[in-house]
Every structure is written in structure tokens, then in C-alpha cells.
Amino acid sequence: MTFCAELCLELPDDFPVTEFTAFMAEARRVLIPGGNTSAAWKEFGGASNLIGWRYRASFDAWHEHRDSVKAHGGGRNHEDVYQQERSLFLMFSAGVSCIESAAYALAAAASAASVCGIAFTNREQRDCSPSRLLAWLTPHPTAADLVAALQALIAAPEWKLWVDLRNRMTHRSNLPRRHFASVGAPPPQVNPLNYAPTSSTPEVDADLADWDALHQWLAQQLRKLLLSGIALLRGALPFEGTSSSWQAVFVFVVAGLGADLRLNEGQAAMKSVNEEQTASLKTALLH
């Protein structure tokens, strides 16, 4: 485990603590201008808190499930089966929630006028999901990195598996576990995670290491979303509001045949630093 000072919580080693901390710092700079809490921050704050909590919950549930399967196989009795089904449900519910919370936080940040100014009323808040966020941000060139990260996430078969199994266990049934036996011969060698297909989920025939990798994939996708969010926020000045707010930022000097658009010295320095940091973030997104 790695301690995350931002959340005052121990998090799994593969959780992107560095990126999460930088994401929160940029959000504060943009969404709390002059120390005044913005409407965007009020929605951002709650959702961003969940990102680490939900990943930790999913990780803990998976390790409970994995340890039980190692010790007891498919379960010695109904209590074992219940505990295994509970931890499996928590794993997928919390894992999907981690990404959905990140998408909500990103949408709240993007709603700031200085970022993208997307609509984020009660209706959008209820509808928010990675796919909806992708649709909202696609028209905005400054969100190109985040759009690419969301496209990759949504198209991935791993994400489809996370969502399909979460939905099945949330709304319809437990996954139907397969049990194997033999007469007069040794029992067949089968993977410990073996579930029959249902009307909404595929067959699952996986080793424990496969779902260790599934969690690592989730952490990698979260890291890419956070890096993209940092890049988006670093392109925004710490001001939110109407065009009159921006008139206080820019100084227009008409000279000769053209106009010289100048930032004040402090903002120019910030812009220079942000451009360098954003360039390094874009490099990181490619890896």
C-alpha cells in the first residue's frame, strides 16, 4: 500500500497517487479562484473523493475473493459461497464506480467557463458517464487528449467486462459458477474463475492472475484519465464566469495596423510553466 496524503488513506501500490495529487492541485487552482468555491468545485469535490475510495474498495474485495478461492475453491458451505459472491459483487461495483466517479469529476471540472464551459445542470449530472462525457467534450479541441483517453477506455473489451459483470450482479443475478466432478478418474484441471454465460454476460474462464491484471488495467486507465484531466486544467487560467471576467485578464494594446494581446507578467509566467508541464504530460500519455 502507498499512503495518499490527499485522501489521508493507504491505497494499492498501482493506484496513480502522483497523478491524482497533481489533478487535485490543478482543480483547486482553476475551480477555487481567489479562494472562492465555485459551483463546479462543489460537484467536483465529492466525486474526486470517491476515486481513491472506490479503487481501494474494489482492490480489497478482489483480494478477499482471491484468498477465499485459494483456500476453499468454490466454497465449503453456503456461508463461503455468500462471502465469495459478496466480494465479487463489491469488486466490480466499486471498480466501475471508480472510473465513473473520475468521469463525473472531469465533467464538473470541464463545466468551468475557463475550461470548456460544458453544461452540467441536474440533468447532465444524472446522465453523466464516460460515454456521455465523451459526447460532451468531443466538440472542444482543448479536450482532445481527454477525448482520446475516453475513446480508448470505452472501446476496450476490459471495460465492457467490468461494466457487464457489474450490471449483471447489480440488477439480475449472481454469476452462475460452474462446478466440475469426475467418477473413476482425477478431477479435471480447470481455472478457479469459471462462470457460465448468461443473457447479458460472456463465459468467464480465467485464472486468478487474469483478474489481478484486470485491476492493473483499471489503474492504468485511471492514470490516463487523470493525466488528460491535468493537461486540460493546465490550459485554463484560474478564472471562472462570464466574458466580463476575462476582460479583467487581458490587456489590449492597439498599435499601428495590429493589436498586441498581452497577459500581465504573473499570468504570462504561469502560462509558460503550464505549456511546459502540459507538453510533458502529453508525452506521458503516449506511454
C-alpha positions as CSV (number, residue, x, y, z in Angstrom):
1,M,0.0,0.0,0.0
2,T,1.0,3.6,-0.6
3,F,-0.1,6.5,1.6
4,C,-2.1,9.2,-0.3
5,A,-1.8,12.4,1.7
6,E,-4.6,14.0,-0.4
7,L,-7.1,11.4,0.9
8,C,-5.2,10.5,4.2
9,L,-5.6,6.9,3.1
10,E,-3.5,3.9,2.2
11,L,-4.1,3.0,-1.4
12,P,-2.9,0.0,-3.5
13,D,0.5,0.4,-5.0
14,D,-0.8,0.5,-8.5
15,F,-3.2,3.4,-7.8
16,P,-1.8,6.6,-9.5
17,V,-1.2,8.6,-6.4
18,T,1.2,11.1,-8.0
19,E,-1.2,11.8,-10.9
20,F,-4.2,12.0,-8.6
21,T,-2.4,14.5,-6.3
22,A,-1.5,16.7,-9.3
23,F,-5.0,16.5,-10.6
24,M,-6.4,17.8,-7.4
25,A,-3.9,20.6,-7.2
26,E,-4.8,21.8,-10.7
27,A,-8.5,21.6,-9.9
28,R,-8.1,23.8,-6.9
29,R,-6.2,26.3,-8.9
30,V,-8.9,26.5,-11.5
31,L,-12.1,25.8,-9.6
32,I,-11.4,27.8,-6.4
33,P,-10.3,31.1,-7.9
34,G,-9.2,33.5,-5.2
35,G,-10.2,31.1,-2.6
36,N,-13.9,31.3,-3.6
37,T,-15.5,27.9,-4.0
38,S,-17.2,27.7,-7.4
39,A,-20.3,25.7,-8.4
40,A,-18.0,23.4,-10.4
41,W,-15.9,22.7,-7.4
42,K,-18.9,21.7,-5.3
43,E,-19.7,18.9,-7.7
44,F,-16.0,18.1,-8.3
45,G,-15.1,17.7,-4.7
46,G,-17.4,14.9,-3.8
47,A,-16.8,12.9,-6.9
48,S,-13.0,13.2,-6.8
49,N,-13.0,12.0,-3.2
50,L,-14.6,8.7,-4.3
51,I,-11.9,7.9,-6.9
52,G,-9.4,6.6,-4.4
53,W,-12.0,5.2,-2.0
54,R,-13.7,3.1,-4.7
55,Y,-10.4,1.8,-6.1
56,R,-9.3,0.7,-2.6
57,A,-12.7,-0.9,-2.0
58,S,-12.5,-2.8,-5.3
59,F,-8.9,-3.9,-4.6
60,D,-9.8,-5.1,-1.1
61,A,-12.8,-7.0,-2.3
62,W,-10.8,-8.7,-5.0
63,H,-8.2,-9.8,-2.6
64,E,-10.8,-11.2,-0.2
65,H,-12.3,-13.2,-3.1
66,R,-9.0,-14.4,-4.3
67,D,-7.8,-15.5,-0.9
68,S,-11.1,-17.4,-0.3
69,V,-10.9,-19.2,-3.7
70,K,-7.3,-20.2,-3.0
71,A,-8.3,-21.6,0.4
72,H,-11.7,-23.1,-0.3
73,G,-12.2,-23.4,-4.0
74,G,-15.8,-22.8,-4.9
75,G,-16.7,-22.8,-1.2
76,R,-17.2,-25.4,1.6
77,N,-20.7,-24.3,2.5
78,H,-23.3,-21.7,1.9
79,E,-21.5,-19.1,4.1
80,D,-18.3,-19.5,2.0
81,V,-20.4,-19.1,-1.2
82,Y,-22.1,-16.0,0.2
83,Q,-18.8,-14.4,1.2
84,Q,-17.3,-15.1,-2.3
85,E,-20.3,-13.7,-4.1
86,R,-20.4,-10.6,-1.9
87,S,-16.7,-9.8,-2.5
88,L,-17.1,-10.4,-6.3
89,F,-20.1,-8.0,-6.4
90,L,-18.2,-5.4,-4.4
91,M,-15.1,-5.7,-6.6
92,F,-17.0,-5.0,-9.9
93,S,-19.4,-2.4,-8.4
94,A,-16.6,-0.4,-6.8
95,G,-14.2,-0.8,-9.8
96,V,-16.8,0.6,-12.2
97,S,-17.7,3.3,-9.7
98,C,-14.0,4.4,-9.5
99,I,-14.0,5.2,-13.3
100,E,-17.5,6.7,-13.2
101,S,-16.5,9.0,-10.3
102,A,-13.5,10.1,-12.3
103,A,-15.7,10.9,-15.3
104,Y,-18.1,12.9,-13.0
105,A,-15.2,14.9,-11.5
106,L,-13.8,15.6,-15.0
107,A,-17.2,16.7,-16.2
108,A,-17.6,19.1,-13.3
109,A,-14.1,20.5,-14.0
110,A,-14.9,20.9,-17.7
111,S,-18.1,22.8,-16.8
112,A,-16.0,25.8,-15.6
113,A,-16.2,28.7,-18.0
114,S,-12.3,28.8,-18.1
115,V,-12.0,25.2,-19.1
116,C,-14.7,24.1,-21.6
117,G,-17.9,25.6,-20.2
118,I,-20.0,22.4,-20.9
119,A,-23.5,22.3,-19.4
120,F,-23.6,20.4,-16.1
121,T,-27.0,21.0,-14.7
122,N,-29.0,18.5,-12.7
123,R,-29.9,16.7,-15.9
124,E,-26.3,16.3,-17.0
125,Q,-25.3,15.3,-13.5
126,R,-27.8,12.4,-13.5
127,D,-26.8,11.3,-17.0
128,C,-23.0,11.6,-16.5
129,S,-21.0,8.5,-17.6
130,P,-17.7,8.0,-19.6
131,S,-19.7,7.8,-22.8
132,R,-21.8,10.9,-22.1
133,L,-18.6,12.8,-21.1
134,L,-17.0,11.8,-24.4
135,A,-20.0,13.2,-26.3
136,W,-19.9,16.5,-24.4
137,L,-16.2,17.0,-24.8
138,T,-15.7,16.0,-28.5
139,P,-16.6,19.4,-29.9
140,H,-13.9,21.1,-27.7
141,P,-10.3,21.0,-29.3
142,T,-8.7,21.7,-25.9
143,A,-10.1,18.4,-24.6
144,A,-8.5,16.3,-27.4
145,D,-6.3,14.3,-25.0
146,L,-9.2,13.5,-22.7
147,V,-11.4,12.6,-25.6
148,A,-8.8,10.2,-26.9
149,A,-8.4,8.6,-23.4
150,L,-12.2,8.2,-23.1
151,Q,-12.5,6.7,-26.5
152,A,-9.8,4.1,-25.7
153,L,-11.5,3.3,-22.4
154,I,-15.0,2.8,-23.8
155,A,-13.7,0.7,-26.8
156,A,-11.7,-1.7,-24.6
157,P,-13.0,-5.2,-24.0
158,E,-11.8,-5.0,-20.4
159,W,-14.1,-2.1,-19.7
160,K,-17.0,-3.9,-21.3
161,L,-16.3,-6.9,-19.0
162,W,-16.2,-4.6,-15.9
163,V,-19.5,-3.0,-16.8
164,D,-21.3,-6.1,-18.0
165,L,-20.4,-8.1,-14.8
166,R,-21.3,-5.1,-12.6
167,N,-24.7,-4.7,-14.3
168,R,-25.5,-8.4,-14.1
169,M,-24.7,-8.7,-10.4
170,T,-26.4,-5.4,-9.6
171,H,-29.7,-5.9,-11.4
172,R,-30.2,-9.6,-12.4
173,S,-28.4,-12.4,-10.7
174,N,-25.1,-13.7,-9.3
175,L,-22.8,-15.2,-11.9
176,P,-23.5,-18.9,-12.4
177,R,-20.5,-20.7,-11.1
178,R,-19.5,-23.9,-12.8
179,H,-18.7,-27.0,-10.7
180,F,-16.8,-30.0,-12.1
181,A,-16.6,-33.6,-10.9
182,S,-15.4,-36.9,-12.2
183,V,-16.0,-40.6,-11.5
184,G,-13.2,-43.1,-11.6
185,A,-10.6,-40.5,-12.6
186,P,-8.9,-37.5,-11.2
187,P,-11.0,-34.3,-11.4
188,P,-10.4,-32.1,-14.5
189,Q,-7.9,-29.2,-14.2
190,V,-10.0,-26.0,-14.5
191,N,-9.4,-22.3,-13.9
192,P,-10.6,-21.1,-10.5
193,L,-12.8,-18.3,-12.0
194,N,-15.2,-20.3,-14.1
195,Y,-18.7,-19.0,-14.8
196,A,-21.3,-19.9,-17.4
197,P,-22.5,-17.3,-19.8
198,T,-25.8,-15.5,-19.1
199,S,-28.2,-13.5,-21.3
200,S,-26.0,-10.4,-20.7
201,T,-22.5,-11.7,-19.8
202,P,-20.0,-13.8,-21.5
203,E,-18.5,-17.1,-20.3
204,V,-15.7,-16.4,-17.8
205,D,-12.8,-18.9,-17.7
206,A,-9.9,-17.2,-16.0
207,D,-7.0,-17.7,-13.7
208,L,-6.6,-15.5,-10.6
209,A,-3.7,-13.8,-12.3
210,D,-6.0,-12.7,-15.1
211,W,-8.1,-10.7,-12.7
212,D,-5.0,-9.3,-11.0
213,A,-4.2,-7.9,-14.5
214,L,-7.8,-6.7,-14.8
215,H,-7.2,-4.5,-11.8
216,Q,-3.9,-3.3,-13.1
217,W,-5.6,-2.3,-16.4
218,L,-8.2,-0.3,-14.4
219,A,-5.4,1.6,-12.6
220,Q,-3.7,2.3,-16.0
221,Q,-6.9,3.7,-17.5
222,L,-7.5,5.9,-14.4
223,R,-3.9,7.2,-14.7
224,K,-4.6,8.2,-18.4
225,L,-7.8,9.9,-17.4
226,L,-6.1,11.9,-14.7
227,L,-3.2,12.9,-16.9
228,S,-5.6,14.1,-19.6
229,G,-7.5,16.0,-16.9
230,I,-4.4,17.6,-15.7
231,A,-3.5,18.7,-19.2
232,L,-7.0,20.1,-19.7
233,L,-6.9,22.1,-16.5
234,R,-3.4,23.4,-17.0
235,G,-4.6,25.0,-20.2
236,A,-7.1,27.1,-18.2
237,L,-6.5,30.2,-16.2
238,P,-7.8,30.3,-12.7
239,F,-10.9,32.4,-13.5
240,E,-14.5,31.4,-14.0
241,G,-17.5,33.3,-15.1
242,T,-18.8,35.5,-17.9
243,S,-16.8,37.3,-20.6
244,S,-16.5,40.3,-18.2
245,S,-14.3,38.1,-16.0
246,W,-11.9,37.6,-18.9
247,Q,-11.9,41.3,-19.8
248,A,-10.1,41.8,-16.5
249,V,-7.4,39.3,-17.5
250,F,-6.5,40.6,-21.0
251,V,-4.9,43.9,-21.9
252,F,-5.4,45.0,-25.5
253,V,-2.9,47.5,-26.9
254,V,-3.7,48.8,-30.3
255,A,-0.5,49.8,-32.2
256,G,-0.2,50.5,-35.9
257,L,-2.0,48.0,-38.1
258,G,-2.5,45.3,-35.5
259,A,-3.3,44.6,-31.9
260,D,-1.0,43.3,-29.2
261,L,-2.7,40.9,-26.9
262,R,-0.7,40.7,-23.7
263,L,-1.1,38.9,-20.4
264,N,0.1,40.5,-17.2
265,E,3.5,39.3,-16.1
266,G,2.3,36.8,-13.5
267,Q,-0.2,35.2,-15.8
268,A,2.4,35.0,-18.6
269,A,4.8,33.2,-16.3
270,M,2.0,30.8,-15.3
271,K,1.2,30.2,-19.0
272,S,4.8,29.4,-19.8
273,V,5.1,26.9,-16.9
274,N,1.8,25.3,-17.9
275,E,2.8,24.9,-21.5
276,E,6.0,23.1,-20.5
277,Q,4.1,20.8,-18.0
278,T,1.4,20.1,-20.5
279,A,4.0,19.1,-23.1
280,S,5.5,16.6,-20.6
281,L,2.0,15.3,-19.7
282,K,1.3,14.6,-23.4
283,T,4.5,12.7,-23.6
284,A,3.4,10.6,-20.6
285,L,0.0,9.9,-22.2
286,L,1.7,8.1,-25.0
287,H,3.3,5.6,-22.7
